[in-house]
């Protein structure tokens, strides 16, 4: 934000050497200048909060409840195995506390907690798995969830493919294949895929009766039915007044998480490659128009812009705010020479940051 009554300390040296004119911004009381400097930040915050309120009211929140993680457990991918998860591990607590949603297991709020850890039930034994240093960097991977943890689930036979001649019926519960128990779909897939092109002895439970069936498995490992699972998403819907509270909390919670992530970045725990510039921001918006994604992206960007602009860096509004607060507390303004030099340092820093984030964006475009 810039007014005709404002001057740039680093460029307009001739006017800086003259006495402040009554119409100039620098002649106004410090508290008035502070309000102006906070104006852009406040508008960003208001925009972000309104976007999240609208999204929360219109869509609500959909999620997989934590009961699935506690009852059925997970199948770890390569990242999950590296951390220490084993097939069937049930996550029963996150950072020592209960949790509502499956996604809480790998959310930023969880991973950014100091000394974060998961508590799992492994075959009746309870143990803690610590979150390793630098694990947060994996969230940048588009296939993170696939590589980390996938819910395991029981299943029943669903719709039968019309082009398949198999003795299975809808609602059959497959108990075993060639005497190997298959309680979960991942176990079924593992045994089935190892017997591609064969006819197997499949024990099923049908309306309380156990049957032994000969079932052919195609060479492509396909049997020919769609599995039905008990896993369903839960949805929270909010009245407008509730959406105001939840949407506002979401907006400011996002700022808190990014502040924590930035702190971890300076300590070396988070890779600076996670920073994105205009290209990364552009990719946040979907290729096909989606109002919900639009409001989310708008709210996210507005809140992050407010946070970044409030950082105490000269040349940003946050830098001016720091100088104005110093003036209000001490009763004297920093010298013009100091302001000029600070502005130059701030601009150099910001230009360097721009080069870095643009470079990040370009490298990510090429998968580097």
Secondary structure, 3 states (H helix, E strand, C coil): CCCCCCCCCCCCHHHHHCCCCCCCHHHCCHHHHHHHHHHHHHHHHHHHHHHHHHHHHHHCEEECECHHHHHCCEEECHHHHHHCCCCCCEEEEECCECCCEHHHHCCHHHHCCCCCEEEEEECCEEEEEECCCCHHHHHHCCCHHHHHEEECCCCEEEEECCCCCCCCCCCCEEEEECCEECCCHHHHHHHHHCCCCCEEEEEEEECCEEEEEEEECCCCCCCCEEEECCCCCEEECCCHHHHHHHHHHHHHHHHHHHHHHHHHHHCCCCCHHHCCCHHHHHHHCCCCCCHHHHHHHHHHHHHHHHHHHCCCCCCCHHHHHHHHHHHHHHCCCCCHHHHHHHHHHHHHHHHHHHHHHHHHHHHHHCCC
